[in-house]
């Protein structure tokens, strides 16, 4: 299976026989650039003029990256390999999400820093009868045993993909399970997140179960988050641990976090990319609604984790993303924003104490996809940091998503208005 992550972060590609894969290693493989222009429902986005359906869906060249070759344990004899796409004429495909992240990591590397990150995903799992696999009691030691069979199958699946799952626990929603991935360096962290999603869905389906990473699938229940932990290393040392002995962020961590806060409104377009994303972002559900930070404060958008005793653990947790995100784009915008903060030497505002969601003095973050689009358009600096070509490409895809919603008549509207008006 040779592929690359699409706009949603799902792996798209084709199956190759061994001889064809060997040829692809030498000369690349041909696919279609339509893969860059498909929405979540697999509809071609016809707003792009230079590629995709309106341009005739021309060839896209994929170069396999052999070091990403992994076994698919749930499909014996099969392997998966990620690839780097280029346009048909050989130009780099800078709008592909994995390449956007690669560019952001290179910007941080130019500052002498190496990014390490880890994702936490909350996923809703239902059994073969459509019933939640847990009752909604968070951190229940007893209830985690209800998915023992799924976890037994998931372990070799993730091992084969090179993904380290460090912990699993139940969350405060029926069927809501949190998966904690181990930290990895650079692209490896996003690769692990994307492959984890793939494995969880596939392994669950093989057991007649369903796994959903939708941000808010159930009204009046906790949504599914996709928190990201991020740190930067300078050589063997954690640069975020410098001068943090007083329990406050050191200078590099503080500047990185200041950059994130500055660009968080616009970054929300990648951290919360769907219409449904914003239904998770409401006060009282541990989903941040304002540009806030605090030391060990889980109600804030950015949680600073500092420890003089354990300097290796110093990091930033961004709690804004939902589970429905493309991990490559999440990490790309956060790394780009953090690098900007470090390069410019941005200063942090005061930390928030108590429940950040109840603090009306804090700058609000976008509460709808329309607001996030406006913030994305206004933040010229972030658009430049992630690449102007990608910024335009991504904005077009989100406007397409918004138009798809605006053209839809929902069952809620029919129930509410059909007879009444």
C-alpha positions, 0 to 999 in steps of 0.5 A: 500500500503506497500512499500519502495523507490527504486534506483530512489526514487519511492515507490515500494511495494504491496497492502495488505488487512487489515488483511494481513497488520495487519499480516505484522505489527506483522511478516513483509511482503515478497517481492522480492529483485529484487526491489533493482535491477531495472532500471528506465525502470523496466529492471533487472540490471543483474550486481549484483551477490548476489541478483536480477535476477542473484541470483534468485530474493529471498525474501526480508522482509519488516517491516512496520513502523506504524508512516508512515501510511498515507491516499491517498486522491485521492484513498478513502479507501486506505492508504500508509505505508513505510517499512524497508527492511531486507534480507531474513536471517534477516540481515539489508539491508544497501544498501536500500536508506532510510537506507543509509540516516538513517545511515548518520543521525545517524553519524550526531547525534553522533556529537550532531546534528539533521538534518532539511531539506527541498526540492524545486522541479521544475516540468513540467506540461502539460494539457490534450492536452499536452500543458504547463500549464504556458507560462514560465514567472517566479513568475507570480501571474496571471499564477499560477491561471491556475493550480488552479484546480490541486492545489485544488486537490493536497492540500488534497492529500499532507495533507493526506500524512503529507506533508506540501506544503508552496509555489508554483510559476511559473518558467522561462520555459513553464509549469515549476512550483516550489513546496516548501516543509516545513522543516522537521527533518531527514527521514521526509524531504526525506519521504515528498519529495518522497511522494510529487512526488508521489502525484503530478504525481498521482493527475495530472494523475487523471485530465488528466494532466502529471507531469514530474520531468525529469531534462532537458526535453526541449532543450534551456529551463530551466531545473528542479531543486531539491534544498535542504535546510539543517540546523542542530540543537543542542537541540532547537538552530540552530547550523548554527546560532552560531557566524554569527552576521557579516553576514558570516557563523558561525563555524558549518555552515562553516565546514559543507559547507566545507565538502560538497564542498570537496565531491561535485564532487563525490556526484554529482553521487547522486545529478545528477544520470542520463544521462539527469541530466547533460544537465541541468548543463550548464552555464547561467541556474542557474544550478551550474557547479563548486564547489563554495559557496557564501552568498546569491548567487544563482549562486553558488553550495552552497548558505549560508543563514545567518541572525542575526535577524532571526537565525532560518533561517540560513542554506545551500542551495545546488543548484546542484541537479536536480528534477530527484534525489532520495531524500534519496540519495541526503540528505544522501550524503550531510549529510555525507559530512557535518558531515565529515566537522564538525568532521574534522573541514574543512576550507572554501575557499573564497566565490565567488562573482558575477556569479560563472558560469563565474569564470574559477578559480573555480574547475569544477564539473562533466559535464557528468555521466562518470566524476561523476562515476570517481569522485565517484570512487576516493573519498574513504572517501565519499564511506566510509561515505555512506557505502562501500557496498552501494557505490559499489552497487550504482556505479554498477547501474550508470554504468548500466545506462551509458551502456544502453545509449551507446547501444542506437541509438537515433533519433538524430543520425538517423536524423544527420547521416543516409543520410549524411554518 
